[in-house]
Each structure stands twice: as structure tokens, then as C-alpha cells.
């Protein structure tokens, strides 16, 4: 691979579908936080929302690690 190809690959933006997926995860996290704060929820519902929030946090952390690893500097 030439230096030019490597540079072009490193500066290419992430796939639009992936960006939309991450946006949806952000919106879900905000809505879940709002629901837990405002709505009277049962303990079972809170447990489900907490578990889903943990999964979303892991996905955000993995996204951070991938972005950090692929950063040029």
C-alpha cells in the first residue's frame, strides 16, 4: 500500500449507518435516563433499563477504543 492510499484510508469518515446507530444509542440512553428520573417505574423495569444501559455503555466504550486506536495522532 502506498503512503497516499494509507493517508486516504485513515482520514475517511466512518460509515453513515454506523453513525446513525450511535446516534440512536445516544438518544436511547437519554430517554432511558429521563424515564428513570421522571416516571414511577417498578423495580423490574428499572433493572431492565439498568442492564440495557450497561450494554450501551460497553458499546460506547468499544467505539471509543476503536476510534482511539484508528486515530492518526
Secondary structure, DSSP 8 states (H G I E B T S, - for coil): --HHHHHHHHH----HHHHHHHHHHHHHHHHHHHHHHHS---HHHHHHHHHHHHHHHHHHHHHHHHHHHH---
